[in-house]
């Protein structure tokens, strides 16, 4: 009998987690460079709680769109921008950049874009040319080169769908990245797919609730039967 409750609990908790991730995806359908999040399917020997805490990122590229902003950048093909958030390095495909008060190239969150070889990339002015391999030019003067790294999908861990962590020994510098100035990569979230997934999760939750009701009914009948036999 307790197995019935365990199954119901598992269904409802997994459904709740799937709905949470679907809501995250839908909220970021317009976020440049966002990667769809889902529950990890390769569980191995992990416990149920551990499985629910794991998620995987769909790292397929989104469509590129023209913006005309010289500080907007998109990566065509593989790769991630390297960012500094305090004393931590993060990685992202979100290329909506601007200049802070010190002239550093930063993300909307204030993370500093890193240059190849390390260090914040300082431009001073948005009037720059960025070549496909990441070299930043002010006229003919080289200001630096944008760091772009790559890693296998299983080496990339999602932080929030727009930012990722990669171990230092697994992030490999790309010598010939393919950058597009004045363009942004769209989110790869499909609103229709998320709605279908959310409805499936809600049906699973309903199934779990029905199992609990069945358990309650069976327990009620058992208690009633024992009560009658004890008279």
QUIQUI-V111151 format. One record per backbone hydrogen bond with DSSP energy under -1.0 kcal/mol. CO is the residue of the C=O (numbers start at 1). NH is the residue of the N-H. E is the energy in kcal/mol with one decimal. If there is no record, write none. Layout:
BEGIN
co=CO nh=NH e=E
co=CO nh=NH e=E
END
This chain:
BEGIN
co=1 nh=4 e=-1.1
co=1 nh=5 e=-1.1
co=2 nh=6 e=-2.4
co=3 nh=7 e=-2.3
co=4 nh=8 e=-2.2
co=5 nh=9 e=-2.9
co=6 nh=10 e=-2.4
co=7 nh=11 e=-2.3
co=8 nh=12 e=-2.4
co=9 nh=13 e=-2.5
co=10 nh=14 e=-2.3
co=11 nh=15 e=-2.3
co=12 nh=16 e=-2.2
co=13 nh=17 e=-2.1
co=14 nh=18 e=-2.3
co=15 nh=19 e=-2.4
co=16 nh=20 e=-2.2
co=17 nh=21 e=-2.1
co=18 nh=22 e=-2.5
co=19 nh=23 e=-2.5
co=20 nh=24 e=-2.0
co=21 nh=25 e=-2.5
co=22 nh=26 e=-2.7
co=23 nh=27 e=-2.4
co=26 nh=29 e=-1.5
co=28 nh=31 e=-1.5
co=31 nh=34 e=-1.8
co=34 nh=188 e=-1.7
co=36 nh=58 e=-2.8
co=38 nh=56 e=-3.2
co=41 nh=43 e=-1.3
co=43 nh=46 e=-2.0
co=47 nh=51 e=-2.3
co=48 nh=52 e=-2.2
co=49 nh=53 e=-1.3
co=56 nh=38 e=-2.1
co=57 nh=59 e=-1.1
co=63 nh=186 e=-3.5
co=65 nh=184 e=-2.3
co=69 nh=72 e=-1.9
co=72 nh=182 e=-2.6
co=74 nh=180 e=-2.4
co=80 nh=149 e=-2.4
co=81 nh=92 e=-1.7
co=82 nh=114 e=-2.8
co=83 nh=90 e=-2.5
co=84 nh=112 e=-2.1
co=85 nh=88 e=-1.5
co=88 nh=85 e=-3.3
co=90 nh=83 e=-3.0
co=91 nh=164 e=-2.8
co=92 nh=81 e=-3.4
co=95 nh=73 e=-2.3
co=95 nh=97 e=-1.3
co=98 nh=106 e=-3.1
co=100 nh=103 e=-2.1
co=103 nh=123 e=-2.9
co=103 nh=124 e=-1.5
co=104 nh=100 e=-2.0
co=105 nh=113 e=-2.9
co=106 nh=98 e=-2.0
co=107 nh=110 e=-2.0
co=111 nh=107 e=-2.1
co=112 nh=84 e=-2.6
co=113 nh=121 e=-2.4
co=114 nh=147 e=-2.4
co=115 nh=118 e=-2.7
co=119 nh=115 e=-2.5
co=121 nh=105 e=-2.6
co=126 nh=128 e=-2.1
co=129 nh=137 e=-3.4
co=131 nh=134 e=-2.0
co=132 nh=179 e=-2.9
co=134 nh=146 e=-2.7
co=135 nh=131 e=-2.5
co=136 nh=143 e=-3.1
co=137 nh=129 e=-2.7
co=138 nh=141 e=-1.9
co=141 nh=138 e=-3.1
co=144 nh=136 e=-3.2
co=145 nh=116 e=-3.1
co=147 nh=82 e=-1.3
co=148 nh=174 e=-3.1
co=149 nh=80 e=-2.1
co=150 nh=172 e=-2.7
co=152 nh=155 e=-1.9
co=153 nh=156 e=-1.2
co=157 nh=165 e=-2.6
co=161 nh=35 e=-2.4
co=163 nh=159 e=-2.6
co=163 nh=160 e=-1.3
co=164 nh=91 e=-2.1
co=165 nh=157 e=-2.4
co=167 nh=170 e=-2.1
co=167 nh=171 e=-1.2
co=172 nh=150 e=-2.4
co=178 nh=76 e=-3.4
co=180 nh=74 e=-1.4
co=182 nh=67 e=-3.1
co=182 nh=68 e=-1.8
co=184 nh=65 e=-2.7
co=185 nh=33 e=-2.0
co=190 nh=194 e=-2.2
co=191 nh=195 e=-2.1
co=192 nh=196 e=-2.1
co=193 nh=197 e=-2.6
co=194 nh=198 e=-2.5
co=195 nh=199 e=-2.1
co=196 nh=200 e=-2.1
co=197 nh=201 e=-2.1
co=198 nh=202 e=-2.2
co=199 nh=203 e=-2.0
co=200 nh=204 e=-2.0
co=201 nh=205 e=-2.2
co=202 nh=206 e=-2.0
co=203 nh=207 e=-2.1
co=204 nh=208 e=-2.3
co=205 nh=209 e=-2.2
co=206 nh=210 e=-2.1
co=207 nh=211 e=-2.1
co=208 nh=212 e=-1.9
co=209 nh=213 e=-1.9
co=210 nh=214 e=-2.5
co=211 nh=215 e=-2.5
co=212 nh=216 e=-2.5
co=213 nh=217 e=-2.5
co=214 nh=218 e=-2.7
co=215 nh=219 e=-2.7
co=216 nh=220 e=-2.4
co=217 nh=221 e=-2.4
co=218 nh=222 e=-2.5
co=219 nh=223 e=-2.5
co=220 nh=224 e=-2.2
co=221 nh=225 e=-2.6
co=222 nh=226 e=-2.6
co=223 nh=227 e=-2.3
co=224 nh=228 e=-2.0
co=225 nh=229 e=-2.2
co=226 nh=230 e=-1.5
END
